[in-house]
Amino acid sequence: MFRILSGGRIRLPWRGTISLASLFLLIEFVDEFVYGVGGAVMPSLRDEFSLTYTQVGIFLAVPYIINTFLEPAIMLLGDTRYRKLLVVAGGFLFAAAAALFGAAWSFPVLLIASVLTFPASSAFVSLSQATLMDLNHGRQAQMVARWSLAGTVGNLVGPLLLAGGLALGFGWRWLYLGLALICLGFVIMGLKKEFPPRSLRKGRPGEELKDVLRGAWKAVRNLHLLRWIVLLQFSD
């Protein structure tokens, strides 16, 4: 069994410790791994479920549209004392969505799993990144570089493993079921970790929410910030 050490580090039975920052980088690796596999697995999904082009379009578009409305609320709540709760809940949902995707028996089930993945990723991955920045005040540039590297490697490794599994006749489902177990392991690792105080606001929950909403309203009126948000969306 692993043992929790001071500073939120975990001692594993096989080797050393995993810091909270390292755990967050592993989470980003898995998230981009899933993203890379998602694009590469589409031909297999189309053939196995006899998907039409309309269904493929729905599968690709609907999760993005729904998450457009959910993600802002998740990010705002993530700036309160509930950040750790959101990360853990998002991790459980991410694992459940991966398992559901791997066990899917019809197009509606695939679509539901995909829809669940997006808000789960917002809570599990995006808030992990925000906390990683809080953990490394003054070293954000280095952490962003490591975060990008972890994601890039995951995005490259995912399709390669999928191709290997398909070539060996294993199919694609095993990959999603395995990812579900890995994500569940990450969530268990993070359950007893202490999140940095910088990621938490003081005061009563109602006061926290009012403070967050005031900050959001101020940001909406910041034309310079809005310009960068629009440019970011177009770059995606």
C-alpha positions, 0 to 999 in steps of 0.5 A: 500500500502507498503511504502519505508523507508530509507535503502531500507526497505519496510513497509507493511500495515499488519506488520513491514518491510522487509529488502533487505536481508530478501527479498533475503532469500525469493527469495531463498526459492521460487527458491528451492520450485520450484526445489522441486516441479519440481521433484515431479510433473514429474509423473503428467506431464508424465501422463497428457501429455503422455510423452515418456522417450525420452521427459522426458530426453529432458525436464530434459537435454536441459534447463541445456545444454542451461543455461551452455552457458548463465549463465557465461554471466549473472554472468559477467554482474552481476558484473557491474552497471546492476546487479539490472536490471538483478535481476529485469528482471530475476524476471519478467522472472521467474514469466512469466516462472512459469505462462507459466508452470502452463498454459502449454497445450503441451510438447513444451510449458512445455519445453520452460517454463523450458528453460526460468526458468534456466537463469531467476534463474541465474539472479534473484536468483544467483545475489540476493545471491551475493548481499546478501554477499555484504550487509553483509561484514564480515558476509558471513558465517552466510548469507550462512547458512541462505541462505542454510536454506531458500533453504532447507525449500523451497525444503521440503515444495514444494513437501508437498504442491504439494502432498496435492493439488493432494490429494485434487484434485486441481492438480498441475497447481495452485501451479505454477500459485500461485508461479508466483504471489508471484515472481511478488510480490517480484520483485515489492518489489525490484524495488525501493530498493537500491543495495549496492555500493559494487555490482556496479563498477564505470566508463563508461559501456565500461570500466566496461565490459573490467574490468570484462572481464580482471577479467574473463580471470585472473580467467580462468588462475587460476588453483586453482580456476578451480579445485574448479569449476570442483569439484563443478560441479561433486558434483552437 
